[in-house]
Amino acid sequence: MDFFELVTIVFEVAGVGAMVVGFVVAIVLSAQLWWRTRDGERAFRMLRETIGSVILLGLEILVAADLVKTVTSTPSLTDALVLAIIVIIRTLLSFSLQIEIEGTLPWRRLATTGPQQFARAVKRGGERTRRRAEEQADQSRATEPSAPVTPAVPDDEVGFPELRARD
């Protein structure tokens, strides 16, 4: 086994390891949030977002492994096509996961990395759910004649100004 095969294997193990360890960490963090708040919806949202971020990180590492394998392998048309298809599939998966997690197209937000998304999801801990409950309470109070009516602001614009569309 030469050096580049070893590097490829290390990248592949790191990609799978990142997903496995991240999955366990996401479950632990979500369980802690549920234990503290007893809000299952908030804990589920956190679990979903953190697992999505972990999968994104793992896929990015696996794409790097495929690129190392492509650059260092013997030039065969069949090998190149197989690796190109694998990279395309993994890239499309990463792209669709990123859209699912963030709720917006990548070119409509500021550039953030996978670890930043994971940290943001953990820090948020389902804040959108809490804000929705507060807004509903405010709206029910706003129906009283003495209370001023405030326009509703979408969650993404309140908690994530970087997700607002740039005009």
Secondary structure, 3 states (H helix, E strand, C coil): CCHHHHHHHHHHHHHHHHHHHHHHHHHHHHHHHHHHHCCHHHHHHHHHHHHHHHHHHHHHHHHHHHHHHHHHCCCCHHHHHHHHHHHHHHHHHHHHHHHHHHCCCHHHCCCCCHHHHHHHHHHHCCHHHHHHHHHHHHHHHHCCCCCCCCCCCCHHHHHCHHHCCCC
